[in-house]
Amino acid sequence: MTSRKIAIGALMLSTTLWWAPTLNAETEADKATENLKLSEKPNIVILFADDLGITDLGCYGLEHGNTYHETPNIDELARQGMLFTDAYAASPVCSPTRASILTGKYPARLRLTDFLPGQLQPQFRGVTASQPEQQFLPPEEITFGQALKEGGYATWFFGKWHLGKGSPTDFGFEQEYGAQQSEANRFYPFKKKQKNVSGKEGDTITDVFTAKAAELIGIQRQQWDGGHQQPFLIYMSYYLVHMPIIAREEGIAYFEAKKKTQHWKRADYAAMLKILDDNVGRLMQALKDNGFADNTVVLFYSDNGGHTCTSNYPYKGYKGGIYEGGIKEPLIVKWPGHIAPGSKSTELVNTPDIYPTMLQLAGLPLKPEQHTDGQSFFNALAGKRINVDKAIFWHHPHYRDNAPSVPASVVRKGNYKLIRHYDSGSTELFNLQHDTSETQNISHSNPEVTKELNLLLDAWLKDVDAVIPQKNPHCDLEKAKTEMWGGPGDVARRKAKLSSKAE
């Protein structure tokens, strides 16, 4: 198998900069996974949170002073498995990241670069920006759900879809529960119709998903005992902890009485986060009760950084922006007998990497023509270094009023992260090893690194055929002030859009 590379002269970071998947010769262990019998393949459970800040969790946040939130079940996954220190989402907002994890491709390659249908873009700011060109997951994409289904897995989807028309059952998932773009009411009765879901008074939608998943796991146990030994994939795409912030009164009261910290202090948010954690615990118990815990890979991730209702300290920014607070994510992988408990990995991981990693976990051949941008971190789970020259990228050509860092494109390689801002035309360079909070722009004092990363970013943008914002001939900064999200210009444009739809 081949890899694409770019040579750009005498480089400070390395002599060759790589950005596409580097598929090294398979080890004997890798080959062995492709020869597993169906009954020997591990079950796979993906727990995919929504808008979860990385330091919301005790296993990431405690060292930064977060003694307020309580996430014992997710923390237990980290104690039993591997915690990644440098994992990212492919976008600072949900839909593009969700597309990237399912397809193994960067959002820019898919032309799906903003949440769907996208924020209405301003008419008078510095550069032209539009809503995402692609308004749904292209039907020709073969998701990891389809790949695992073809590989013999039972495939079940729960929760948030948010990828436009189509549904999980169109993309390889045999059963779907919820599968809406979003969920605006956490408690039963659920305001938005949820597919194949019912409930009772007092239930949250998350409770209902967990109960259904536990039921399916129990049925799978019966089938195994009857001789039909089929592995299963659960993709639990939680609606939590996306706003609105709604939690049980007793939970809110508990956190109101608890000592708050400088950065984490919202009782309602902490109580809502506890609902997520409790349900993770119940799902893990269902695996244990049915005898599947030791042969199940559990992977916990989030789709983008935390919103302004929480703190991403010490990381800068929030959901919607391309500073670390908007894109740096928790990633925990547990696989008993294969991953050392309590281990950590510093490998760079991005959401497109999940696809090829899952194929190797399932003992299936890679599909490089599909997961074009994903690089498996399968060997990292055994504590091995995989690609020290790896670079990862972002392209978010849209304005967001809560995130002045965009529109922008970004590359991270090693400890260096370069941000190209399209509105201001400025460039920022950070050394994340020494400047976690991105406070010191060192682009002018490091011209060689800045040049190298700019060239690498240029080559990647060309490779994915990215849509680049252009200078706006109608730029009027005074008029632009009225276009802020919720401002009079924005409201007028939204009303006009609704009126045109009515016609």
C-alpha positions as CSV (number, residue, x, y, z in Angstrom):
1,M,0.0,0.0,0.0
2,T,1.2,3.5,-0.7
3,S,1.2,6.8,1.1
4,R,1.2,10.3,-0.3
5,K,3.9,12.7,0.8
6,I,5.1,16.2,0.2
7,A,8.7,17.1,0.0
8,I,9.3,20.8,0.6
9,G,13.0,21.2,0.8
10,A,15.1,21.2,3.9
11,L,12.6,20.9,6.7
12,M,13.1,21.8,10.3
13,L,10.4,19.4,11.5
14,S,11.4,16.5,9.3
15,T,12.7,15.8,5.9
16,T,9.3,14.7,4.7
17,L,5.9,15.8,5.9
18,W,3.1,13.3,5.8
19,W,-0.6,13.9,5.9
20,A,-2.3,10.9,4.4
21,P,-2.6,7.5,6.2
22,T,0.7,5.8,6.6
23,L,0.0,2.1,6.2
24,N,3.1,0.3,7.2
25,A,3.7,-3.4,6.5
26,E,1.4,-5.4,8.6
27,T,2.8,-7.1,11.7
28,E,2.1,-10.7,12.4
29,A,-0.4,-9.6,15.0
30,D,-2.2,-7.4,12.5
31,K,-2.5,-10.3,10.1
32,A,-3.7,-12.6,12.8
33,T,-6.7,-10.4,13.5
34,E,-7.9,-10.8,10.0
35,N,-8.1,-14.6,10.5
36,L,-10.4,-14.6,13.5
37,K,-13.5,-16.7,13.5
38,L,-16.7,-14.7,13.8
39,S,-17.2,-16.0,17.4
40,E,-13.7,-14.8,18.3
41,K,-14.2,-11.2,17.1
42,P,-14.7,-8.6,19.9
43,N,-17.9,-6.8,20.3
44,I,-17.5,-3.0,19.8
45,V,-19.2,-0.3,21.7
46,I,-18.7,3.4,20.7
47,L,-19.9,5.9,23.2
48,F,-20.0,9.2,21.4
49,A,-20.9,12.3,23.6
50,D,-22.2,15.6,22.3
51,D,-20.5,18.9,23.2
52,L,-18.5,17.3,26.0
53,G,-15.6,19.4,27.2
54,I,-12.4,17.3,27.7
55,T,-11.9,18.6,31.2
56,D,-15.5,18.0,32.2
57,L,-14.4,14.5,33.0
58,G,-12.5,13.6,36.2
59,C,-9.9,11.5,34.4
60,Y,-8.9,14.6,32.4
61,G,-10.1,17.5,34.5
62,L,-9.0,16.6,38.0
63,E,-5.4,17.6,37.4
64,H,-6.6,21.0,36.3
65,G,-8.8,21.5,39.4
66,N,-12.1,20.0,38.4
67,T,-13.2,18.5,41.7
68,Y,-16.8,19.6,41.0
69,H,-18.1,17.3,38.3
70,E,-18.6,13.6,39.1
71,T,-18.0,11.0,36.3
72,P,-16.9,7.8,38.1
73,N,-18.1,5.4,35.4
74,I,-16.3,7.1,32.6
75,D,-13.2,7.5,34.8
76,E,-13.4,3.8,35.5
77,L,-13.1,3.2,31.7
78,A,-9.8,5.1,31.8
79,R,-8.5,3.1,34.8
80,Q,-9.3,-0.1,33.0
81,G,-8.1,1.0,29.5
82,M,-6.1,3.6,27.7
83,L,-6.5,7.4,27.9
84,F,-5.3,9.5,24.9
85,T,-3.9,12.9,25.7
86,D,-3.9,14.3,22.1
87,A,-7.2,13.2,20.5
88,Y,-9.2,15.6,18.4
89,A,-12.5,16.1,16.6
90,A,-12.2,16.8,12.8
91,S,-14.5,19.9,13.3
92,P,-15.4,22.3,16.1
93,V,-19.1,21.5,15.4
94,C,-21.1,18.3,15.3
95,S,-22.3,17.3,11.8
96,P,-18.8,17.4,10.1
97,T,-17.3,15.4,12.9
98,R,-20.1,12.8,12.8
99,A,-19.5,12.5,9.0
100,S,-15.8,12.1,9.5
101,I,-16.0,9.3,12.1
102,L,-18.5,7.3,10.0
103,T,-16.6,7.7,6.7
104,G,-12.9,8.0,7.6
105,K,-12.7,11.2,5.6
106,Y,-12.1,14.8,6.5
107,P,-15.1,17.1,6.4
108,A,-13.4,19.3,3.8
109,R,-13.1,16.3,1.4
110,L,-16.8,15.6,1.9
111,R,-17.8,19.3,1.5
112,L,-19.7,18.9,4.7
113,T,-18.0,21.5,6.9
114,D,-20.6,23.0,9.2
115,F,-23.5,21.7,11.4
116,L,-26.5,21.0,9.2
117,P,-28.1,23.0,7.7
118,G,-25.5,25.5,8.9
119,Q,-25.5,29.0,10.4
120,L,-26.8,31.7,8.0
121,Q,-23.6,33.4,6.9
122,P,-23.1,37.2,7.0
123,Q,-23.2,39.3,3.9
124,F,-20.9,42.2,4.9
125,R,-17.9,40.7,6.7
126,G,-14.4,40.4,5.4
127,V,-14.6,37.2,3.4
128,T,-17.3,35.3,1.6
129,A,-18.5,32.3,3.6
130,S,-21.5,30.0,2.8
131,Q,-23.4,27.2,4.4
132,P,-21.9,23.8,3.8
133,E,-22.1,22.7,0.1
134,Q,-23.1,19.2,1.1
135,Q,-26.3,19.1,3.1
136,F,-26.4,15.4,3.9
137,L,-24.1,12.4,4.1
138,P,-23.5,11.3,0.5
139,P,-25.3,8.0,-0.1
140,E,-22.3,6.5,-1.9
141,E,-20.2,6.6,1.3
142,I,-19.6,3.2,2.9
143,T,-19.7,3.8,6.7
144,F,-18.0,1.7,9.3
145,G,-21.5,0.4,10.1
146,Q,-21.8,-1.0,6.6
147,A,-18.2,-2.4,6.7
148,L,-18.8,-4.2,10.0
149,K,-22.2,-5.4,8.9
150,E,-20.6,-7.0,5.8
151,G,-18.0,-8.4,8.2
152,G,-20.6,-10.4,10.1
153,Y,-21.5,-7.9,12.9
154,A,-25.0,-7.1,14.2
155,T,-25.1,-3.3,14.0
156,W,-27.2,-1.0,16.2
157,F,-27.4,2.8,16.2
158,F,-28.8,4.9,19.1
159,G,-29.3,8.6,19.4
160,K,-28.2,11.6,17.4
161,W,-27.8,11.4,13.6
162,H,-27.7,15.1,12.4
163,L,-26.5,14.2,9.0
164,G,-29.4,15.5,6.9
165,K,-31.7,13.2,4.9
166,G,-31.2,9.5,5.2
167,S,-30.9,7.6,8.4
168,P,-28.6,5.0,10.0
169,T,-30.4,2.1,8.4
170,D,-29.4,3.6,5.0
171,F,-25.8,3.4,6.0
172,G,-25.3,-0.2,7.4
173,F,-27.0,-0.1,10.8
174,E,-29.6,-2.9,11.0
175,Q,-31.5,-1.3,13.9
176,E,-31.9,2.4,14.8
177,Y,-33.3,4.1,17.9
178,G,-33.8,7.8,18.1
179,A,-31.8,8.8,15.0
180,Q,-33.0,12.5,15.0
181,Q,-31.0,15.6,14.1
182,S,-31.2,16.8,17.7
183,E,-33.4,16.3,20.8
184,A,-34.8,19.4,22.5
185,N,-36.5,17.6,25.4
186,R,-34.5,15.3,27.7
187,F,-37.5,13.9,29.6
188,Y,-40.5,11.8,28.6
189,P,-42.8,12.6,26.8
190,F,-40.2,13.4,24.1
191,K,-41.2,16.4,22.0
192,K,-39.4,15.2,18.8
193,K,-40.5,11.9,17.5
194,Q,-37.8,9.3,18.3
195,K,-37.6,6.2,16.1
196,N,-38.4,2.9,17.8
197,V,-38.4,4.5,21.2
198,S,-41.0,4.7,24.0
199,G,-40.7,5.7,27.6
200,K,-42.5,6.5,30.8
201,E,-42.8,9.4,33.2
202,G,-39.4,10.3,34.7
203,D,-37.3,8.7,31.9
204,T,-34.7,10.7,30.1
205,I,-34.0,9.8,26.5
206,T,-30.6,8.6,27.5
207,D,-32.2,6.2,30.1
208,V,-34.4,4.8,27.3
209,F,-31.5,4.2,25.0
210,T,-29.5,2.4,27.7
211,A,-32.4,0.2,28.6
212,K,-32.9,-0.8,24.9
213,A,-29.3,-1.5,24.4
214,A,-29.2,-3.7,27.5
215,E,-32.3,-5.5,26.1
216,L,-30.5,-6.2,22.8
217,I,-27.4,-7.3,24.6
218,G,-29.5,-9.8,26.6
219,I,-31.1,-11.1,23.4
220,Q,-27.6,-11.5,21.9
221,R,-26.5,-13.5,25.0
222,Q,-29.4,-15.9,24.4
223,Q,-28.5,-16.3,20.8
224,W,-24.9,-17.0,21.8
225,D,-26.0,-19.6,24.2
226,G,-28.1,-21.2,21.5
227,G,-25.1,-21.5,19.2
228,H,-25.5,-18.4,17.0
229,Q,-22.4,-16.5,18.1
230,Q,-22.5,-13.2,16.3
231,P,-20.5,-10.1,17.5
232,F,-22.3,-6.8,17.8
233,L,-21.5,-3.1,17.2
234,I,-23.3,-0.5,19.4
235,Y,-22.9,3.1,18.2
236,M,-24.3,5.0,21.2
237,S,-24.5,8.6,19.8
238,Y,-25.7,10.5,22.9
239,Y,-27.7,13.7,22.8
240,L,-26.0,14.7,26.0
241,V,-24.4,17.1,27.0
242,H,-25.8,19.4,24.3
243,M,-28.0,22.3,25.4
244,P,-30.6,22.8,26.7
245,I,-29.4,22.1,30.1
246,I,-32.1,19.9,31.8
247,A,-31.5,17.6,34.7
248,R,-33.3,16.0,37.6
249,E,-34.2,18.3,40.4
250,E,-32.5,16.1,43.0
251,G,-29.3,16.0,41.0
252,I,-29.3,19.8,40.7
253,A,-29.9,20.2,44.4
254,Y,-27.0,17.8,45.1
255,F,-24.5,19.9,43.1
256,E,-25.9,23.2,44.4
257,A,-24.9,22.0,47.8
258,K,-21.4,20.9,46.7
259,K,-18.4,23.2,46.8
260,K,-17.8,24.8,43.5
261,T,-14.5,25.5,41.8
262,Q,-13.2,28.5,39.9
263,H,-13.9,27.1,36.5
264,W,-16.6,24.5,37.1
265,K,-19.6,25.7,39.0
266,R,-22.9,25.1,37.2
267,A,-25.1,22.7,39.2
268,D,-27.6,22.0,36.4
269,Y,-24.8,21.2,33.9
270,A,-23.0,18.9,36.5
271,A,-26.3,17.1,37.1
272,M,-26.9,16.6,33.4
273,L,-23.4,15.3,33.0
274,K,-24.1,12.9,35.8
275,I,-27.0,11.4,33.8
276,L,-24.6,10.7,31.0
277,D,-22.1,9.1,33.3
278,D,-24.8,7.0,35.1
279,N,-25.9,5.6,31.8
280,V,-22.4,4.7,30.8
281,G,-22.2,2.7,34.0
282,R,-25.5,0.9,33.4
283,L,-24.4,-0.1,29.9
284,M,-21.1,-1.4,31.2
285,Q,-23.0,-3.4,33.8
286,A,-25.3,-4.9,31.1
287,L,-22.2,-6.1,29.2
288,K,-20.8,-7.6,32.5
289,D,-24.2,-9.2,33.5
290,N,-24.4,-10.9,30.1
291,G,-20.8,-12.2,30.0
292,F,-19.6,-9.9,27.3
293,A,-17.4,-7.5,29.2
294,D,-14.1,-9.3,28.6
295,N,-14.6,-9.6,24.9
296,T,-15.9,-6.1,24.1
297,V,-13.9,-3.0,23.0
298,V,-15.4,0.1,24.5
299,L,-14.4,3.4,22.9
300,F,-15.5,6.8,24.4
301,Y,-15.2,10.0,22.4
302,S,-16.9,13.4,21.9
303,D,-17.9,15.3,18.7
304,N,-16.4,18.7,19.6
305,G,-15.4,20.9,22.5
306,G,-17.5,22.1,25.4
307,H,-20.0,24.9,24.9
308,T,-19.9,28.1,27.0
309,C,-22.1,26.5,29.6
310,T,-19.0,24.7,30.9
311,S,-15.3,25.4,31.1
312,N,-12.6,23.9,28.8
313,Y,-9.8,25.2,31.1
314,P,-6.9,25.2,30.6
315,Y,-7.7,25.1,26.9
316,K,-8.6,28.2,25.0
317,G,-12.0,28.6,23.3
318,Y,-15.2,26.7,23.0
319,K,-17.3,24.7,20.6
320,G,-17.4,26.3,17.2
321,G,-13.8,27.6,17.3
322,I,-10.5,26.0,16.3
323,Y,-8.5,26.7,19.4
324,E,-7.9,23.7,21.6
325,G,-11.1,24.2,23.6
326,G,-13.2,23.7,20.5
327,I,-11.5,20.6,19.1
328,K,-9.5,18.7,21.7
329,E,-11.4,15.7,22.9
330,P,-11.5,12.9,25.5
331,L,-10.6,9.5,23.9
332,I,-10.6,6.4,26.1
333,V,-10.4,2.8,24.8
334,K,-10.9,-0.3,27.0
335,W,-10.2,-3.8,25.8
336,P,-9.6,-6.3,28.5
337,G,-6.5,-8.5,28.0
338,H,-5.3,-6.4,25.1
339,I,-4.8,-2.9,26.5
340,A,-2.8,-2.2,29.7
341,P,-5.1,-0.8,32.4
342,G,-4.4,2.8,33.3
343,S,-2.2,3.3,30.3
344,K,-1.8,6.6,28.3
345,S,-1.0,7.4,24.7
346,T,0.3,10.7,23.3
347,E,-0.4,9.7,19.7
348,L,-2.1,12.3,17.6
349,V,-5.6,11.0,16.8
350,N,-8.4,12.5,14.8
351,T,-12.0,11.2,14.3
352,P,-11.3,9.9,10.7
353,D,-8.9,7.5,12.4
354,I,-11.7,5.6,14.1
355,Y,-12.8,3.8,10.9
356,P,-9.6,1.9,10.0
357,T,-8.9,1.2,13.7
358,M,-12.3,-0.4,14.0
359,L,-11.7,-2.6,11.0
360,Q,-8.5,-3.9,12.5
361,L,-10.2,-4.4,15.9
362,A,-12.9,-6.5,14.1
363,G,-10.3,-8.5,12.2
364,L,-11.4,-7.0,8.8
365,P,-9.2,-5.8,5.9
366,L,-8.6,-2.1,5.6
367,K,-10.5,-0.1,3.0
368,P,-8.1,2.7,2.1
369,E,-10.2,3.8,-0.9
370,Q,-13.0,4.6,1.7
371,H,-11.2,5.8,4.8
372,T,-9.0,8.1,2.7
373,D,-7.9,10.3,5.6
374,G,-8.0,7.9,8.5
375,Q,-4.9,6.2,10.0
376,S,-5.4,3.3,12.3
377,F,-4.1,3.6,15.8
378,F,-4.6,-0.1,16.4
379,N,-0.9,-0.7,17.3
380,A,-1.0,2.3,19.7
381,L,-3.4,0.4,21.8
382,A,-0.6,-2.0,22.5
383,G,1.6,0.9,23.6
384,K,3.5,1.2,20.3
385,R,4.4,4.4,18.5
386,I,2.8,4.5,15.1
387,N,3.7,7.6,13.1
388,V,5.8,10.3,14.7
389,D,5.6,12.4,11.5
390,K,1.8,12.5,11.4
391,A,0.0,15.8,10.7
392,I,-3.7,16.4,11.2
393,F,-5.9,19.2,9.7
394,W,-9.0,21.2,10.0
395,H,-10.9,23.5,7.6
396,H,-13.9,25.5,8.9
397,P,-14.7,28.2,6.3
398,H,-17.7,29.6,8.2
399,Y,-18.3,32.4,10.6
400,R,-19.6,31.6,14.1
401,D,-20.4,34.6,16.4
402,N,-19.3,32.8,19.5
403,A,-16.0,31.9,18.0
404,P,-14.0,34.8,16.5
405,S,-11.2,32.3,15.5
406,V,-13.1,31.2,12.4
407,P,-13.3,31.0,9.4
408,A,-9.9,29.3,9.4
409,S,-7.8,26.4,8.4
410,V,-5.4,24.6,10.8
411,V,-2.6,22.0,10.8
412,R,-1.0,20.4,13.8
413,K,2.3,18.4,13.4
414,G,4.3,17.4,16.4
415,N,4.0,20.0,19.1
416,Y,3.3,22.8,16.6
417,K,-0.1,24.1,15.6
418,L,-0.6,26.7,12.8
419,I,-3.9,28.6,12.3
420,R,-4.6,30.5,9.1
421,H,-7.4,33.1,9.7
422,Y,-9.2,34.1,6.6
423,D,-11.0,37.2,7.8
424,S,-8.0,39.0,9.2
425,G,-5.5,37.3,7.0
426,S,-3.3,36.6,10.0
427,T,-1.4,33.5,11.0
428,E,-0.9,32.1,14.5
429,L,1.7,29.5,15.5
430,F,1.7,27.8,18.9
431,N,4.0,25.3,20.5
432,L,1.5,23.2,22.4
433,Q,4.1,21.5,24.5
434,H,5.0,24.7,26.2
435,D,1.8,26.8,25.6
436,T,-1.2,24.6,26.2
437,S,-3.5,27.6,26.4
438,E,-2.4,29.1,23.1
439,T,-1.4,32.5,24.5
440,Q,1.9,33.1,22.7
441,N,1.8,33.5,18.9
442,I,5.4,32.5,17.9
443,S,4.9,32.7,14.1
444,H,7.2,35.7,13.7
445,S,9.9,34.3,15.9
446,N,9.8,30.9,14.1
447,P,9.6,31.8,10.4
448,E,10.9,28.4,9.1
449,V,8.4,26.4,11.0
450,T,5.6,28.8,9.9
451,K,6.7,28.5,6.3
452,E,6.8,24.7,6.4
453,L,3.4,24.3,8.0
454,N,1.9,26.8,5.6
455,L,3.2,24.8,2.7
456,L,1.9,21.6,4.2
457,L,-1.5,23.2,4.8
458,D,-1.6,24.5,1.2
459,A,-0.9,21.0,-0.2
460,W,-3.6,19.4,2.0
461,L,-6.2,22.0,1.1
462,K,-5.5,21.3,-2.6
463,D,-5.6,17.5,-2.0
464,V,-9.1,17.7,-0.4
465,D,-10.3,20.4,-2.9
466,A,-11.3,22.6,0.0
467,V,-13.6,25.6,-0.6
468,I,-11.6,28.6,0.4
469,P,-13.2,31.9,1.6
470,Q,-12.5,34.8,-0.7
471,K,-12.3,38.6,0.0
472,N,-15.8,40.0,0.2
473,P,-16.3,42.9,-2.3
474,H,-19.4,43.9,-0.3
475,C,-17.5,44.1,3.0
476,D,-19.0,46.8,5.3
477,L,-17.9,46.5,8.9
478,E,-20.6,48.8,10.2
479,K,-23.4,46.8,8.5
480,A,-21.6,43.6,9.7
481,K,-22.3,44.6,13.3
482,T,-26.0,44.1,12.8
483,E,-25.4,40.6,11.4
484,M,-24.2,39.0,14.7
485,W,-26.2,35.8,15.5
486,G,-29.5,37.0,16.8
487,G,-28.9,40.6,15.7
488,P,-31.4,42.5,13.5
489,G,-29.7,41.5,10.2
490,D,-29.5,37.9,11.2
491,V,-33.2,37.8,12.3
492,A,-34.3,39.5,9.0
493,R,-32.4,36.9,6.9
494,R,-33.9,34.0,8.9
495,K,-37.4,35.4,8.4
496,A,-36.7,35.8,4.7
497,K,-35.5,32.2,4.4
498,L,-38.6,30.9,6.2
499,S,-40.8,33.0,4.0
500,S,-39.2,31.6,0.8
501,K,-39.7,28.1,2.1
502,A,-43.4,28.8,2.7
503,E,-43.8,29.9,-0.8
